Amino acid sequence: MAEKHKVLFVDDERIVGQTFVRMASKLGYQAEWVSSGVEAIDQVRKQYYPIILTDLNMPGLDGLALLECLRGLSPTSVTMLVTGDPALELPDPKGKDCSLAGVLHKPICFQTLEMALAQASEMVKLRLENDGAILKKILLVDADELDAQLTKARLQRDMPCSEITHVTTIEEAQR
């Protein structure tokens, strides 16, 4: 059985967000809801969410624009789009240049959500395993030790399969 990961749900409708959190919690996931794309970006900057589901149509930053932002902010997160328009043509989730892992259509029933979150959890596991096969080396140049420690802690959390080297100057790195 797949591990139950933390899930962030983004939807501008309060009742939809609360219902999602309630259903995901019953499935054993630690779910959080935010009501906008901007709030989602703030949350993702504060902590890592292995699974992120976002509504497509929201005021301000819509779901597709949010997915683009998340691709850079949290590359190992599995993202899914939620829409109330079943006729909408969306990018193929299996396309190689697409960060979208799947599309769910509202209203989301309990069984559909259960299958989607289980699939997303398995994808997170595979992404983290594959990410581990390719070691990322990061050179952190920062003269301020406290800033460097905070940045290093965040990088280790967001990119667990990385090797991080801290130096205080570029000259030190060239040695």
N, C-alpha and C positions, 0 to 999 in steps of 0.2 A: 504494500500500500504506500502511496506517495506521502511524503512529509507534508504537514499542514503549515503552509507559509503565511506570512503576514500579507494582507491584501489592502490596497487602497482603491476606493471606488469614488469616481468623480461624476457628479450629476447635479445640475442646478435645481432639481426638484427634490425638496425635503422628504416627501413621503417615499419617493423611489429610493433615495439614499438610506433612509432609516430601515426600509424593508430589506434592502440588500444586506445591510449590516446584520440585521436580525437573522436572515436566512444563512449567511455565511458563518455566523457565530454558531448556529445550530449544527453546522457541518464541521465545526471544530477549528475554523480559521479565526485568526485575530484580524478582524476587519475594521477599517476606519473609513469615514466618509467625509469628503470635502465638497463644497458647492460650486467650485469654479476651477478653471484651468490654472489661474494664477495661484490659488490656494494649493493646488496639487504640486506645482513647481516648488513652492515654499516648503511643503511637507517633504518632498523628495530630497530637497537640499539638507533637511534636518536629519532624515533617517532613510534607511534602505527598505524598499518594498519590493520583494521578489515578484509580486503579481500586481498589476495595475489595470483596472478596467475604467474606461471613460466613455461618457455619453458623447455622441457625435455633435448634436445641436445644442450649444450652450451660448449664452451671450458672452461677448468678449472673445476670449481664446477658445475656439471650438476644439472638438476632439482630435481632428487630424493635425491641427497646429500643435496641440499638446503632445501628440505622439512624436512629432518631429523634435520637440524640445527634450522629451524624455529619452530619445535615442542617444543623445549626447550626455545627458545628466546621469542616466542609470542604464547603461548598455546591457547589463545582464538581466534586467527586469523583463518579464514576459508581459506584453501589453495586449489588451483586447478592447475592441470597440463595441459599444452598445448603442443600438439605434431603434427607434420606433417605426422606421420606414423600411418595410421588408422589400420594397422594389428598388431601393437605392443600390447603385452599382458602386462597389468599393474595390480597393486593390486586392489582388489575390493574396490571402494570408501566407500562401506557400511560396510566393515570389521571392527571389533571392535578395532583392534590394528593398524589401518591405519590412519594417520593424513590427508590423502588425501580426500577432499570432492567431487571431480569430475574431469573429464577429458574432455577437449575440443580439437577438431581436427581442424587443420589449413586446409584451410583458414576459419577464423571465420566470419560468416555473422552477420549483425547487430542484427537480431532477435535472433540468438543463444546466442550472447553476452548479449542481454537484459534479456533473460530468465535465463542465468547462473548467472548474477550479482544479479538479483532479488532473486533467490534461495539462493545465498551466503549471501545476506543481511538478509534474514529470518533466516538462520542458525546462523549468528552472534547474532541476537536478542535472539534466543533460548539458545545459549551458554552462553551469558551474564546473562540471567535469571536463567539458571541452575547453573551457577557459583555462583550467589548470594544466592542460596539455601544452598550452602556449603561454609560457611564462612571460609576463610583461615586466620590463625593467623600467623603473621610474627614478629619475634623478630630481630630487627636491633641493632647490637652491634657495635658502632663506637664512639671513643673518640673525633673525630673531628666533631664539630657541623655543620659546613658548608657542609662537605661530607655527613653527615647523612641527612640533609635537602634535598640535591640534590637526594640522593638515595631514600628517602621516597617519594619525588615528582614523581620520575620515577615509583616506585612501585605502587603508587596510580593511575597513568595514565595507566600502563600496566595491573594492577590487581585491577580494581575498586571495587571489592567485597571483599576486604581484610581489616583486622584489623591489623595495624602496630604499634608496640610498640618500641620506641627507648630508649636504655639505653647506658651508656658510658662504662660500664664494665660488665663482666659476673657475678661478685659478686653482682652487683646491680640487675641483672635479677633474681638472686636466692632468693632475699628477698621477 
